[in-house]
Amino acid sequence: MILIDTSKLWVSDEEETSIHFIAQCSATMLLRRSILGDYTLSLDALNGIHWTVLLRFAKASSLTLAYLSNFALCT
């Protein structure tokens, strides 16, 4: 079992844009690493990712954020 310090997963003063959410948001960094290959991504890196992979990330992250919102980490 892996223990994660969830107190640092959500930083409320980060700007919520689609680029931020996909490439840099701390709430989905572990999922991003798992699906997209790194904890944070540059715009150039995003350009090289096939849309089906981004769609997989979006679907998985919506489930992750729904789970985290139960613990008041995301709103």
C-alpha positions in Angstrom: 0.0 0.0 0.0 1.3 3.5 -0.9 0.6 6.3 1.5 0.3 9.8 0.0 0.3 13.1 1.9 -3.0 14.4 0.5 -2.7 17.7 2.4 -0.5 19.0 -0.4 -2.5 17.8 -3.4 -4.7 20.9 -3.8 -3.3 24.4 -3.9 -6.3 26.8 -4.2 -4.3 29.8 -5.6 -3.3 27.9 -8.8 -5.0 29.3 -11.9 -7.6 26.8 -13.1 -7.2 26.7 -16.9 -7.4 23.6 -19.1 -3.6 23.8 -19.7 -3.0 24.0 -16.0 -5.3 21.1 -15.2 -3.8 18.9 -17.9 -0.2 19.8 -17.5 0.5 21.1 -14.0 -2.3 20.7 -11.5 -1.0 19.2 -8.3 -4.3 17.4 -7.6 -3.7 15.1 -10.6 0.1 14.9 -10.7 0.2 11.1 -9.8 -2.4 10.3 -12.4 -0.6 12.5 -15.0 2.6 10.6 -14.4 0.8 7.3 -14.8 -1.0 8.2 -18.0 1.0 11.0 -19.6 4.5 10.0 -18.5 5.5 12.9 -16.2 4.4 14.9 -13.2 4.3 18.2 -15.1 4.3 18.8 -18.9 5.4 21.7 -21.1 3.2 23.0 -23.9 5.6 21.3 -26.4 5.1 18.0 -24.6 1.4 18.4 -24.7 1.5 19.0 -28.5 3.1 15.5 -28.9 0.4 13.6 -27.0 -2.3 11.9 -29.0 -5.8 13.1 -28.3 -7.0 9.6 -27.3 -4.4 9.6 -24.5 -5.5 13.1 -23.3 -9.1 11.8 -23.3 -8.1 8.8 -21.2 -6.4 11.3 -18.8 -9.5 13.5 -18.7 -11.8 10.5 -17.9 -9.6 9.1 -15.2 -9.0 12.6 -13.7 -12.7 13.3 -13.4 -13.0 10.1 -11.3 -9.9 11.1 -9.2 -11.3 14.6 -8.5 -14.7 13.3 -7.6 -13.0 11.0 -5.1 -10.8 13.7 -3.7 -13.7 16.1 -3.3 -15.1 13.7 -0.8 -12.2 14.6 1.4 -12.6 18.4 0.8 -9.3 18.6 -1.1 -10.9 19.8 -4.4 -13.8 22.0 -5.1 
